[in-house]
Amino acid sequence: MKGIIVAAGYGTRFLPVTKTIAKEMLPLVTVPSIQFIVDEFVNAGIRDIVIISSRRKKALEDYFDREIELESIFEREGKTAALKAIAPSPASIAFVRQQKMMGTGHALLQVRSWVGNEPCVVAYPDDLHFGSVPLAAQLVDAYGKAGSTVMASITVPGDVSRYGVFDLAEDGVHVRSIVEKPVPGTEPGHEVSIGRYLVTPEFFDLLDEGWKLHCAEAEKNGREPGEYFHIYALNRLMEAGKVIHAHVEGVRLDTGEPAGYLEAILRYADTQSSLKPVIDSFIANRS
């Protein structure tokens, strides 16, 4: 099983800082958000990882490289904690650049040859997961039972107009379609999609099929192809009854916009014994 992290976007919701810093490098205190995704994959037994980046994201490659000079200094000074903090990941991490920002479908096609003929887990760094069982491991388990493409889901009571909502088949497992941002009162349910899914090799076949149709349509209309999204392939699989959802356990944090990112920082800090007193003191003394 391999893992893909889609991290090529501009990060415009976090301007101006993302003019020079990759959004995926924005930290939860001291740990870049993308590190949590890599750790999730590794803890799920996924050791072959590719990160789809862009020319603005060289910091990602530097971050996952070894820092030999610092390692030497920390070894010499006996700073074992610091040495552990910068230790390279046990995963094999490759990088592929999306040279033009042409959507998630186009981005994923850049790694098709790397994936080969095997299933893989796709992650978007906007969604972080904290729980006793890694989110990716829950998807792998569901795939092992069903052999189908698996989309992660959570239950959102009340208003789901900000989400992609699953329209489930009668068995409550297969996904018939995804209703994007439904008008309140028209939603097909309250099980919503989050940024993690496990896809079969057929997904990439359909993704390539859709890209060719997308380009042909653009050529027919005398224009350059615009953005192309992975939902084409997912829709085809859903129409064929080949997509299930897995309701995942744990806490999902949306770091795709500033308010959610701030909440993620606070929730993470609240789990750290050295930081929790700072939060408690702030709340107690907040006027």
URDATA-V214129 format. One record per pair of residues at least 12 apart in sequence whose C-alpha atoms are under 8 Angstrom apart, sorted by the first residue. I is the first residue (numbers start at 0). GAP is how many residues later the second one is. If there is no record, write none. Layout:
BEGIN
i=I gap=GAP
i=I gap=GAP
END
This chain:
BEGIN
i=0 gap=45
i=0 gap=47
i=0 gap=117
i=0 gap=118
i=0 gap=119
i=0 gap=120
i=1 gap=44
i=1 gap=45
i=1 gap=46
i=1 gap=47
i=1 gap=113
i=1 gap=117
i=1 gap=118
i=1 gap=119
i=2 gap=38
i=2 gap=43
i=2 gap=44
i=2 gap=45
i=2 gap=46
i=2 gap=47
i=2 gap=117
i=2 gap=118
i=2 gap=119
i=2 gap=120
i=3 gap=45
i=3 gap=46
i=3 gap=47
i=3 gap=48
i=3 gap=116
i=3 gap=117
i=3 gap=118
i=3 gap=119
i=4 gap=32
i=4 gap=44
i=4 gap=45
i=4 gap=46
i=4 gap=47
i=4 gap=117
i=4 gap=118
i=4 gap=119
i=4 gap=120
i=5 gap=45
i=5 gap=46
i=5 gap=47
i=5 gap=98
i=5 gap=101
i=5 gap=102
i=5 gap=116
i=5 gap=117
i=5 gap=118
i=5 gap=119
i=6 gap=17
i=6 gap=44
i=6 gap=45
i=6 gap=46
i=6 gap=47
i=6 gap=117
i=6 gap=118
i=7 gap=44
i=7 gap=45
i=7 gap=46
i=7 gap=49
i=7 gap=89
i=7 gap=90
i=7 gap=93
i=7 gap=99
i=8 gap=44
i=8 gap=45
i=8 gap=92
i=9 gap=13
i=10 gap=12
i=12 gap=243
i=12 gap=244
i=12 gap=245
i=13 gap=243
i=13 gap=244
i=19 gap=36
i=20 gap=36
i=20 gap=38
i=21 gap=34
i=21 gap=35
i=21 gap=37
i=21 gap=38
i=23 gap=36
i=23 gap=101
i=24 gap=34
i=24 gap=35
i=27 gap=236
i=27 gap=237
i=27 gap=240
i=27 gap=241
i=28 gap=236
i=28 gap=240
i=32 gap=92
i=32 gap=95
i=33 gap=91
i=35 gap=92
i=36 gap=86
i=36 gap=88
i=36 gap=91
i=39 gap=94
i=39 gap=95
i=39 gap=96
i=40 gap=93
i=40 gap=95
i=40 gap=96
i=41 gap=48
i=41 gap=49
i=42 gap=91
i=42 gap=94
i=43 gap=90
i=43 gap=91
i=43 gap=92
i=43 gap=93
i=44 gap=92
i=45 gap=45
i=46 gap=43
i=46 gap=44
i=46 gap=45
i=47 gap=43
i=47 gap=44
i=47 gap=45
i=48 gap=42
i=48 gap=43
i=48 gap=44
i=48 gap=45
i=49 gap=43
i=49 gap=44
i=49 gap=45
i=49 gap=46
i=49 gap=61
i=50 gap=42
i=50 gap=43
i=50 gap=44
i=50 gap=45
i=51 gap=43
i=51 gap=44
i=51 gap=45
i=51 gap=46
i=51 gap=55
i=51 gap=56
i=51 gap=58
i=51 gap=59
i=52 gap=42
i=52 gap=43
i=52 gap=44
i=52 gap=45
i=53 gap=42
i=53 gap=43
i=53 gap=44
i=53 gap=45
i=54 gap=42
i=54 gap=44
i=60 gap=34
i=63 gap=24
i=63 gap=25
i=63 gap=29
i=64 gap=23
i=65 gap=20
i=65 gap=21
i=65 gap=22
i=66 gap=19
i=70 gap=12
i=70 gap=15
i=95 gap=14
i=95 gap=15
i=96 gap=13
i=97 gap=12
i=100 gap=126
i=101 gap=124
i=101 gap=125
i=101 gap=126
i=102 gap=124
i=102 gap=125
i=102 gap=126
i=103 gap=123
i=103 gap=124
i=103 gap=125
i=103 gap=126
i=104 gap=102
i=104 gap=106
i=104 gap=123
i=104 gap=124
i=104 gap=125
i=104 gap=126
i=105 gap=105
i=105 gap=121
i=105 gap=122
i=105 gap=123
i=105 gap=124
i=107 gap=122
i=108 gap=95
i=108 gap=98
i=108 gap=99
i=111 gap=92
i=115 gap=85
i=116 gap=84
i=117 gap=82
i=117 gap=83
i=118 gap=79
i=118 gap=80
i=118 gap=81
i=118 gap=82
i=119 gap=78
i=119 gap=79
i=119 gap=80
i=120 gap=15
i=120 gap=18
i=120 gap=75
i=120 gap=76
i=120 gap=77
i=120 gap=78
i=121 gap=74
i=121 gap=75
i=121 gap=76
i=121 gap=77
i=122 gap=72
i=122 gap=73
i=122 gap=74
i=123 gap=71
i=123 gap=72
i=124 gap=70
i=124 gap=130
i=125 gap=69
i=125 gap=128
i=125 gap=129
i=125 gap=130
i=126 gap=67
i=126 gap=68
i=126 gap=69
i=126 gap=125
i=126 gap=126
i=126 gap=127
i=126 gap=128
i=126 gap=129
i=127 gap=124
i=127 gap=125
i=127 gap=126
i=127 gap=127
i=128 gap=121
i=128 gap=122
i=128 gap=123
i=128 gap=124
i=129 gap=120
i=129 gap=121
i=129 gap=122
i=130 gap=118
i=130 gap=119
i=130 gap=120
i=131 gap=118
i=132 gap=116
i=132 gap=117
i=134 gap=113
i=134 gap=114
i=134 gap=115
i=135 gap=60
i=137 gap=108
i=137 gap=110
i=138 gap=12
i=138 gap=13
i=138 gap=58
i=138 gap=59
i=138 gap=107
i=139 gap=58
i=141 gap=104
i=142 gap=55
i=147 gap=51
i=147 gap=52
i=147 gap=94
i=147 gap=95
i=147 gap=96
i=148 gap=48
i=148 gap=49
i=148 gap=50
i=148 gap=51
i=148 gap=93
i=148 gap=94
i=148 gap=95
i=149 gap=47
i=149 gap=48
i=149 gap=49
i=149 gap=93
i=149 gap=94
i=149 gap=95
i=149 gap=96
i=150 gap=42
i=150 gap=43
i=150 gap=45
i=150 gap=46
i=150 gap=47
i=150 gap=92
i=150 gap=93
i=150 gap=94
i=150 gap=95
i=151 gap=41
i=151 gap=42
i=151 gap=43
i=151 gap=44
i=151 gap=45
i=151 gap=93
i=151 gap=94
i=151 gap=95
i=151 gap=96
i=152 gap=38
i=152 gap=39
i=152 gap=40
i=152 gap=41
i=152 gap=92
i=152 gap=93
i=152 gap=94
i=152 gap=95
i=153 gap=37
i=153 gap=38
i=153 gap=39
i=153 gap=40
i=153 gap=93
i=153 gap=94
i=154 gap=35
i=154 gap=36
i=154 gap=37
i=154 gap=92
i=155 gap=34
i=155 gap=35
i=155 gap=36
i=156 gap=33
i=157 gap=32
i=158 gap=25
i=159 gap=21
i=159 gap=22
i=159 gap=24
i=159 gap=27
i=159 gap=30
i=159 gap=32
i=160 gap=19
i=160 gap=20
i=160 gap=21
i=160 gap=22
i=160 gap=23
i=160 gap=26
i=161 gap=18
i=161 gap=19
i=161 gap=20
i=162 gap=17
i=162 gap=18
i=162 gap=19
i=162 gap=29
i=162 gap=30
i=163 gap=14
i=163 gap=15
i=163 gap=16
i=163 gap=17
i=163 gap=18
i=163 gap=28
i=163 gap=29
i=164 gap=13
i=164 gap=14
i=164 gap=15
i=164 gap=16
i=164 gap=17
i=164 gap=22
i=164 gap=23
i=164 gap=24
i=164 gap=25
i=164 gap=26
i=164 gap=27
i=164 gap=28
i=165 gap=12
i=165 gap=13
i=165 gap=22
i=165 gap=23
i=165 gap=24
i=165 gap=25
i=165 gap=26
i=165 gap=27
i=166 gap=12
i=166 gap=21
i=166 gap=22
i=167 gap=20
i=172 gap=71
i=172 gap=72
i=172 gap=73
i=173 gap=67
i=173 gap=68
i=173 gap=69
i=173 gap=70
i=173 gap=71
i=174 gap=63
i=174 gap=66
i=174 gap=68
i=174 gap=69
i=174 gap=70
i=175 gap=62
i=175 gap=63
i=175 gap=65
i=175 gap=67
i=176 gap=58
i=176 gap=61
i=176 gap=62
i=202 gap=30
i=202 gap=31
i=202 gap=34
i=203 gap=29
i=205 gap=26
i=205 gap=27
i=205 gap=30
i=206 gap=23
i=206 gap=25
i=206 gap=26
i=209 gap=22
i=209 gap=23
i=210 gap=17
i=213 gap=14
i=265 gap=13
END
